Amino acid sequence: MSIGEMRHRITFQRITNAANENGFESETCEDYKTVWAAVSNLHGKEYFAAKAVQEENTVKFTIRFLDGLDQTMKILFQGKAYNITAIDNIKYRNRYIEIKATEVDPGG
């Protein structure tokens, strides 16, 4: 992977519980990290595997290694939110991470 391919900014968000103005707990998102990423749509086998389980808007993000990521986080990219479905520390080398994520339906 060429570093030049990582030309898109993405933001990881954590889901946290916070008390609202009425004192009730509610889920909120807070920014965790903003990083450079290579972004691509799925092709070939990956595309058909995602389509088989109705994950049509699946995107692959590749970033430099970042500790502390988990599948409960969301990714913001170009004004859209994505749920993380898979995190792969490529070849366990702690150099790059490949993340597969599905677009969050804005209608709920």
DSSP file (Angstrom, degrees, kcal/mol; ACC not computed):
  #  RESIDUE AA STRUCTURE BP1 BP2  ACC     N-H-->O    O-->H-N    N-H-->O    O-->H-N    TCO  KAPPA ALPHA  PHI   PSI    X-CA   Y-CA   Z-CA
    1    1 A M              0   0    0      0, 0.0     2,-0.4     0, 0.0     3,-0.0   0.000 360.0 360.0 360.0 131.6    0.0    0.0    0.0
    2    2 A S    >   -     0   0    0      1,-0.1     3,-1.7     2,-0.0     4,-0.4  -0.727 360.0-135.5 -88.3 136.1    1.3    3.4   -1.0
    3    3 A I  G >  S+     0   0    0     -2,-0.4     3,-1.6     1,-0.3    -1,-0.1   0.824 103.6  68.7 -59.2 -30.6    0.9    6.2    1.6
    4    4 A G  G 3  S+     0   0    0      1,-0.3    -1,-0.3     3,-0.1    -2,-0.0   0.732  88.7  64.0 -61.7 -22.3   -0.3    8.4   -1.2
    5    5 A E  G <  S+     0   0    0     -3,-1.7     2,-1.8     1,-0.2    34,-0.4   0.706  83.0  81.7 -73.5 -19.3   -3.4    6.3   -1.5
    6    6 A M    <   +     0   0    0     -3,-1.6    32,-0.3    -4,-0.4    -1,-0.2  -0.579  53.3 129.8 -87.2  78.1   -4.4    7.4    2.0
    7    7 A R        +     0   0    0     -2,-1.8     2,-0.4    30,-0.5    -1,-0.2   0.286  42.0  88.0-117.2   9.1   -5.9   10.7    1.0
    8    8 A H  E     -A   37   0A   0     29,-2.0    29,-2.6    -3,-0.2     2,-0.5  -0.891  68.0-134.5-111.9 140.6   -9.2   10.7    2.7
    9    9 A R  E     +A   36   0A   0     -2,-0.4    69,-0.4    27,-0.2     2,-0.3  -0.808  27.2 177.1 -93.3 129.5   -9.9   12.0    6.2
   10   10 A I  E     -A   35   0A   0     25,-2.5    25,-2.4    -2,-0.5     2,-0.5  -0.948  16.8-146.6-127.4 152.5  -12.1    9.7    8.4
   11   11 A T  E     -AB  34  76A   0     65,-1.9    65,-2.7    -2,-0.3     2,-0.4  -0.976   6.4-146.1-122.1 129.2  -13.1   10.2   12.0
   12   12 A F  E     -AB  33  75A   0     21,-3.2    20,-3.6    -2,-0.5    21,-0.9  -0.766  18.5-162.5 -89.0 136.9  -13.6    7.4   14.5
   13   13 A Q  E     -AB  31  74A   0     61,-2.7    61,-2.1    -2,-0.4     2,-0.4  -0.959   8.1-146.3-122.9 141.4  -16.3    8.0   17.1
   14   14 A R  E     -A   30   0A   0     16,-2.8    16,-2.5    -2,-0.4     2,-0.6  -0.806  18.2-127.6-100.0 145.3  -17.0    6.2   20.4
   15   15 A I  E     +A   29   0A   0     -2,-0.4     2,-0.3    14,-0.2    14,-0.2  -0.824  36.3 177.3 -89.9 125.5  -20.4    5.7   21.8
   16   16 A T  E     -A   28   0A   0     12,-3.3    12,-3.1    -2,-0.6     2,-0.5  -0.915  29.1-125.1-128.0 156.1  -20.7    7.0   25.3
   17   17 A N  E     +A   27   0A   0     -2,-0.3     2,-0.3    10,-0.2    10,-0.2  -0.886  36.8 168.3 -99.9 128.5  -23.5    7.2   27.9
   18   18 A A  E     -A   26   0A   0      8,-2.6     8,-2.6    -2,-0.5     2,-0.3  -0.979  38.0-107.1-139.1 150.9  -24.0   10.7   29.2
   19   19 A A  E     -A   25   0A   0     -2,-0.3     6,-0.2     6,-0.2     2,-0.1  -0.606  35.3-144.5 -77.4 133.9  -26.8   12.3   31.3
   20   20 A N    >   -     0   0    0      4,-3.1     3,-2.0    -2,-0.3    -1,-0.1  -0.195  39.4 -80.2 -86.2-173.6  -29.0   14.7   29.3
   21   21 A E  T 3  S+     0   0    0      1,-0.3    -1,-0.1     2,-0.1    -2,-0.1   0.709 132.0  52.5 -64.1 -19.5  -30.5   17.9   30.7
   22   22 A N  T 3  S-     0   0    0      2,-0.2    -1,-0.3     0, 0.0     3,-0.1   0.423 119.8-107.8 -93.9   0.1  -33.3   15.9   32.4
   23   23 A G  S <  S+     0   0    0     -3,-2.0     2,-0.3     1,-0.3    -2,-0.1   0.455  77.8 129.3  89.7   0.7  -30.8   13.6   34.2
   24   24 A F        -     0   0    0      1,-0.1    -4,-3.1    -5,-0.0    -1,-0.3  -0.650  62.3-112.5 -89.3 146.1  -31.6   10.6   32.0
   25   25 A E  E     +A   19   0A   0     -2,-0.3     2,-0.3    -6,-0.2    -6,-0.2  -0.565  40.7 172.9 -76.8 138.8  -28.7    8.6   30.4
   26   26 A S  E     -A   18   0A   0     -8,-2.6    -8,-2.6    -2,-0.3     2,-0.3  -0.986  34.6-105.1-142.7 153.9  -28.6    8.8   26.6
   27   27 A E  E     +A   17   0A   0     -2,-0.3     2,-0.3   -10,-0.2   -10,-0.2  -0.614  40.8 175.1 -80.0 134.4  -26.1    7.5   24.1
   28   28 A T  E     -A   16   0A   0    -12,-3.1   -12,-3.3    -2,-0.3     2,-0.5  -0.936  26.0-126.1-132.8 158.8  -23.9   10.2   22.5
   29   29 A C  E     -A   15   0A   0     -2,-0.3     2,-0.4   -14,-0.2   -14,-0.2  -0.895  22.8-172.5-106.2 134.3  -21.0   10.0   20.0
   30   30 A E  E     -A   14   0A   0    -16,-2.5   -16,-2.8    -2,-0.5     2,-0.1  -0.981  31.8-105.5-125.2 141.7  -17.7   11.6   20.8
   31   31 A D  E     +A   13   0A   0     -2,-0.4   -18,-0.3   -18,-0.2     3,-0.1  -0.400  34.5 177.2 -64.9 134.1  -14.8   11.9   18.4
   32   32 A Y  E     -     0   0A   0    -20,-3.6     2,-0.3     1,-0.4   -19,-0.2   0.842  62.1 -18.4-101.0 -58.0  -11.9    9.5   19.1
   33   33 A K  E     -A   12   0A   0    -21,-0.9   -21,-3.2     2,-0.0     2,-0.5  -0.992  47.7-146.2-151.4 147.9   -9.4   10.1   16.3
   34   34 A T  E     +A   11   0A   0     -2,-0.3     2,-0.3   -23,-0.2   -23,-0.2  -0.987  34.3 165.8-115.2 127.2   -9.2   11.6   12.9
   35   35 A V  E     -A   10   0A   0    -25,-2.4   -25,-2.5    -2,-0.5     2,-0.3  -0.849  39.7 -98.4-136.7 167.0   -6.8    9.8   10.5
   36   36 A W  E     +A    9   0A   0     -2,-0.3    28,-0.5   -27,-0.2     2,-0.3  -0.693  47.0 179.0 -85.2 142.7   -5.9    9.5    6.8
   37   37 A A  E     -A    8   0A   0    -29,-2.6   -29,-2.0    -2,-0.3   -30,-0.5  -0.990  34.1-128.2-145.6 151.4   -7.3    6.5    5.0
   38   38 A A  E     -C   62   0A   0     24,-2.6    24,-2.5    -2,-0.3     2,-0.4  -0.865  35.0-160.6 -91.3 135.1   -7.5    4.8    1.7
   39   39 A V  E     +C   61   0A   0     -2,-0.5     2,-0.3   -34,-0.4    22,-0.2  -0.968  18.0 159.3-125.1 132.6  -11.2    4.2    0.8
   40   40 A S  E     -C   60   0A   0     20,-2.3    20,-3.3    -2,-0.4     2,-0.2  -0.994  35.9-117.0-148.4 155.2  -12.6    1.7   -1.6
   41   41 A N  E     -C   59   0A   0     -2,-0.3    18,-0.2    18,-0.2     2,-0.2  -0.507  45.8 -95.4 -82.2 159.6  -15.7   -0.2   -2.5
   42   42 A L        -     0   0    0     16,-0.9     2,-0.3    -2,-0.2    -1,-0.1  -0.494  44.3-172.2 -76.7 148.1  -15.8   -3.9   -2.3
   43   43 A H    >>  -     0   0    0     -2,-0.2     3,-1.0    -3,-0.0     4,-0.7  -0.917  44.2  -9.3-134.5 160.3  -15.2   -5.9   -5.5
   44   44 A G  H 3> S+     0   0    0     -2,-0.3     4,-2.1     1,-0.2     5,-0.2  -0.215 127.4   1.2  59.8-133.3  -15.4   -9.6   -6.5
   45   45 A K  H 3> S+     0   0    0      1,-0.2     4,-2.5     2,-0.2    -1,-0.2   0.878 133.3  54.6 -57.9 -42.0  -15.8  -12.2   -3.8
   46   46 A E  H <> S+     0   0    0     -3,-1.0     4,-2.1     1,-0.2    -1,-0.2   0.908 108.6  49.2 -60.9 -41.9  -16.0   -9.5   -1.0
   47   47 A Y  H  X S+     0   0    0     -4,-0.7     4,-2.6     1,-0.2    -1,-0.2   0.939 113.1  45.5 -63.3 -47.7  -18.8   -7.7   -2.8
   48   48 A F  H  X S+     0   0    0     -4,-2.1     4,-1.7     1,-0.2    -1,-0.2   0.852 111.4  52.9 -68.5 -33.5  -20.9  -10.8   -3.3
   49   49 A A  H  X S+     0   0    0     -4,-2.5     4,-0.7    -5,-0.2    -1,-0.2   0.915 112.6  44.8 -65.3 -42.3  -20.3  -12.0    0.3
   50   50 A A  H ><>S+     0   0    0     -4,-2.1     5,-2.8    -5,-0.2     3,-0.8   0.903 112.0  52.1 -67.4 -41.0  -21.5   -8.6    1.6
   51   51 A K  H ><5S+     0   0    0     -4,-2.6     3,-1.8     1,-0.2    -1,-0.2   0.835  99.6  64.5 -65.4 -31.9  -24.5   -8.6   -0.8
   52   52 A A  H 3<5S+     0   0    0     -4,-1.7    -1,-0.2     1,-0.3    -2,-0.2   0.795 108.4  40.2 -63.0 -28.0  -25.5  -12.1    0.4
   53   53 A V  T <<5S-     0   0    0     -3,-0.8    -1,-0.3    -4,-0.7    -2,-0.2   0.063 121.9-106.0-108.9  24.2  -26.2  -10.7    3.8
   54   54 A Q  T < 5S+     0   0    0     -3,-1.8     2,-1.2     1,-0.2     3,-0.2   0.695  76.6 137.1  63.8  23.8  -27.8   -7.5    2.5
   55   55 A E    > < +     0   0    0     -5,-2.8     3,-0.6     1,-0.2    -1,-0.2  -0.590  18.0 155.3 -95.5  71.5  -24.8   -5.3    3.4
   56   56 A E  T 3   +     0   0    0     -2,-1.2     2,-0.7     1,-0.3    -1,-0.2   0.820  62.3  55.0 -73.5 -32.2  -24.9   -3.4    0.1
   57   57 A N  T 3  S+     0   0    0     -3,-0.2    46,-1.8    46,-0.2     2,-0.4  -0.366  75.3 148.5 -99.6  54.5  -23.2   -0.2    1.2
   58   58 A T  E <   - D   0 102A   0     -2,-0.7   -16,-0.9    -3,-0.6     2,-0.3  -0.758  23.5-172.5 -93.4 133.2  -20.1   -1.8    2.5
   59   59 A V  E     -CD  41 101A   0     42,-3.0    42,-2.4    -2,-0.4     2,-0.5  -0.920  17.7-137.4-125.0 148.2  -16.8    0.2    2.3
   60   60 A K  E     -CD  40 100A   0    -20,-3.3   -20,-2.3    -2,-0.3     2,-0.4  -0.935  18.0-169.4-108.8 124.1  -13.2   -0.8    3.0
   61   61 A F  E     -CD  39  99A   0     38,-3.2    38,-3.5    -2,-0.5     2,-0.5  -0.935   2.7-164.8-110.0 133.1  -11.0    1.7    4.9
   62   62 A T  E     +CD  38  98A   0    -24,-2.5   -24,-2.6    -2,-0.4     2,-0.3  -0.983  18.7 164.0-119.3 125.5   -7.3    1.1    5.1
   63   63 A I  E     - D   0  97A   0     34,-2.5    34,-2.8    -2,-0.5   -26,-0.1  -0.833  43.5 -88.2-130.7 167.0   -5.4    3.2    7.7
   64   64 A R  E    S- D   0  96A   0    -28,-0.5    32,-0.3    -2,-0.3    31,-0.1  -0.410  71.9 -69.5 -67.8 158.0   -2.0    3.1    9.5
   65   65 A F        -     0   0    0     30,-2.2     2,-0.4    29,-0.1    -1,-0.2  -0.218  57.6-179.8 -54.5 134.3   -2.0    1.0   12.6
   66   66 A L    >   -     0   0    0     -3,-0.1     3,-0.7     3,-0.0     2,-0.1  -0.951  18.4-140.3-140.7 116.5   -4.1    2.6   15.4
   67   67 A D  T 3  S+     0   0    0     -2,-0.4     0, 0.0     1,-0.2     0, 0.0  -0.429  79.0  39.5 -75.0 149.5   -4.4    0.9   18.8
   68   68 A G  T 3  S+     0   0    0      1,-0.3     2,-0.2    -2,-0.1    -1,-0.2   0.496  73.9 139.5  95.6   4.8   -7.7    1.0   20.6
   69   69 A L    <   +     0   0    0     -3,-0.7    -1,-0.3     2,-0.0     2,-0.3  -0.559  22.1 169.1 -80.2 146.0  -10.2    0.4   17.7
   70   70 A D    >   -     0   0    0     -2,-0.2     3,-1.6    16,-0.0    14,-0.1  -0.961  47.4-102.1-149.8 170.4  -13.2   -1.8   18.2
   71   71 A Q  T 3  S+     0   0    0     -2,-0.3    13,-0.3     1,-0.3    -2,-0.0   0.491 110.1  71.1 -76.4  -2.6  -16.4   -2.8   16.5
   72   72 A T  T 3  S+     0   0    0     11,-0.1    -1,-0.3     2,-0.1   -57,-0.2   0.604  84.8  91.1 -84.0 -10.4  -18.5   -0.6   18.7
   73   73 A M    <   -     0   0    0     -3,-1.6    11,-1.2   -59,-0.1     2,-0.3  -0.329  67.4-139.6 -81.1 164.1  -17.1    2.5   17.1
   74   74 A K  E     -BE  13  83A   0    -61,-2.1   -61,-2.7     9,-0.2     2,-0.4  -0.832   7.7-138.8-116.6 159.7  -18.5    4.4   14.1
   75   75 A I  E     -BE  12  82A   0      7,-2.4     7,-2.3    -2,-0.3     2,-0.5  -0.977   7.1-153.2-119.2 133.7  -16.7    6.0   11.2
   76   76 A L  E     +BE  11  81A   0    -65,-2.7   -65,-1.9    -2,-0.4     2,-0.3  -0.929  23.7 164.4-104.0 127.6  -17.6    9.4    9.8
   77   77 A F  E >   - E   0  80A   0      3,-2.6     3,-1.8    -2,-0.5   -67,-0.1  -0.947  66.4 -17.3-147.0 121.8  -16.6    9.8    6.1
   78   78 A Q  T 3  S-     0   0    0    -69,-0.4     3,-0.1    -2,-0.3   -68,-0.1   0.865 127.0 -50.7  50.6  44.7  -17.9   12.5    3.7
   79   79 A G  T 3  S+     0   0    0      1,-0.2     2,-0.3     0, 0.0    -1,-0.3   0.507 117.8 106.5  78.5   4.4  -20.9   13.3    5.9
   80   80 A K  E <   -E   77   0A   0     -3,-1.8    -3,-2.6    23,-0.0     2,-0.3  -0.877  62.2-133.9-117.0 150.5  -22.0    9.7    6.3
   81   81 A A  E     -E   76   0A   0     -2,-0.3    23,-3.1    23,-0.3     2,-0.4  -0.803  18.8-165.4-102.6 144.6  -21.8    7.4    9.3
   82   82 A Y  E     -EF  75 103A   0     -7,-2.3    -7,-2.4    -2,-0.3     2,-0.4  -0.989  15.3-137.3-130.8 137.2  -20.6    3.8    9.0
   83   83 A N  E     -EF  74 102A   0     19,-3.0    19,-2.4    -2,-0.4     2,-0.4  -0.796  28.9-121.2 -89.4 133.5  -20.8    0.9   11.5
   84   84 A I  E     + F   0 101A   0    -11,-1.2    17,-0.3    -2,-0.4     3,-0.1  -0.610  34.9 171.1 -76.9 127.8  -17.6   -1.2   11.7
   85   85 A T  E     +     0   0A   0     15,-3.1     2,-0.3    -2,-0.4    16,-0.2   0.663  65.9  13.3-108.0 -24.4  -18.2   -4.9   10.8
   86   86 A A  E     - F   0 100A   0     14,-1.8    14,-2.3   -16,-0.1     2,-0.4  -0.979  53.5-163.5-155.7 140.7  -14.6   -6.1   10.7
   87   87 A I  E     - F   0  99A   0     -2,-0.3     2,-0.5    12,-0.2    12,-0.2  -0.993  12.4-172.6-125.6 123.7  -11.1   -5.0   11.8
   88   88 A D  E     - F   0  98A   0     10,-2.7    10,-2.7    -2,-0.4     2,-1.3  -0.947  18.9-153.7-124.1 112.2   -8.1   -6.7   10.3
   89   89 A N  E >   - F   0  97A   0     -2,-0.5     3,-2.7     8,-0.2     8,-0.2  -0.723  42.5-119.7 -77.7  97.9   -4.5   -6.0   11.6
   90   90 A I  G >  S-     0   0    0     -2,-1.3     3,-1.8     6,-1.2     5,-0.4  -0.163  80.5 -20.1 -55.8 120.7   -3.0   -7.0    8.2
   91   91 A K  G 3  S-     0   0    0      1,-0.3    -1,-0.3     2,-0.1    -2,-0.0   0.651 106.3 -87.7  54.6  19.9   -0.6   -9.9    8.7
   92   92 A Y  G <  S+     0   0    0     -3,-2.7    -1,-0.3     4,-0.1    -2,-0.2   0.807  96.4 129.0  54.1  33.3   -0.4   -8.9   12.4
   93   93 A R    <   -     0   0    0     -3,-1.8    -1,-0.1     3,-0.2    -2,-0.1   0.477  68.9-130.0 -96.7  -2.6    2.4   -6.5   11.6
   94   94 A N  S    S+     0   0    0      2,-0.2   -29,-0.1    -4,-0.2     3,-0.1   0.870  82.9 102.1  54.8  38.6    0.9   -3.5   13.4
   95   95 A R  S    S+     0   0    0      1,-0.5   -30,-2.2    -5,-0.4     2,-0.3   0.738  82.4  12.3-114.4 -50.2    1.5   -1.5   10.3
   96   96 A Y  E     -D   64   0A   0     -6,-0.3    -6,-1.2   -32,-0.3    -1,-0.5  -0.948  59.1-153.7-130.6 152.3   -1.8   -1.2    8.5
   97   97 A I  E     -DF  63  89A   0    -34,-2.8   -34,-2.5    -2,-0.3     2,-0.5  -0.993   6.3-154.5-125.0 133.4   -5.4   -1.9    9.5
   98   98 A E  E     -DF  62  88A   0    -10,-2.7   -10,-2.7    -2,-0.4     2,-0.5  -0.934  14.8-169.4-107.2 126.5   -8.2   -2.8    7.1
   99   99 A I  E     -DF  61  87A   0    -38,-3.5   -38,-3.2    -2,-0.5     2,-0.5  -0.960  11.0-158.4-121.1 129.0  -11.7   -2.0    8.3
  100  100 A K  E     +DF  60  86A   0    -14,-2.3   -15,-3.1    -2,-0.5   -14,-1.8  -0.908  23.1 171.5-103.5 134.9  -14.9   -3.1    6.6
  101  101 A A  E     -DF  59  84A   0    -42,-2.4   -42,-3.0    -2,-0.5     2,-0.4  -0.990  25.4-138.0-145.0 149.3  -17.9   -1.0    7.5
  102  102 A T  E     -DF  58  83A   0    -19,-2.4   -19,-3.0    -2,-0.3   -44,-0.2  -0.870  32.3-105.7-110.3 143.3  -21.5   -0.6    6.4
  103  103 A E  E     - F   0  82A   0    -46,-1.8     2,-0.4    -2,-0.4   -21,-0.3  -0.409  33.9-119.9 -67.1 136.3  -23.3    2.7    5.9
  104  104 A V        -     0   0    0    -23,-3.1   -23,-0.3    -2,-0.1    -1,-0.1  -0.630  27.5-117.2 -77.2 130.5  -25.7    3.6    8.6
  105  105 A D    >   -     0   0    0     -2,-0.4     3,-2.1     1,-0.2    -1,-0.1  -0.567  17.0-148.2 -68.9 118.4  -29.2    4.0    7.2
  106  106 A P  T 3  S+     0   0    0      0, 0.0    -1,-0.2     0, 0.0    -2,-0.0   0.734  95.8  62.6 -63.3 -19.8  -30.2    7.7    7.9
  107  107 A G  T 3         0   0    0      1,-0.0    -2,-0.1    -3,-0.0    -3,-0.0   0.503 360.0 360.0 -82.0  -3.4  -33.8    6.6    8.2
  108  108 A G    <         0   0    0     -3,-2.1    -3,-0.1     0, 0.0    -1,-0.0   0.391 360.0 360.0 109.1 360.0  -32.9    4.5   11.2
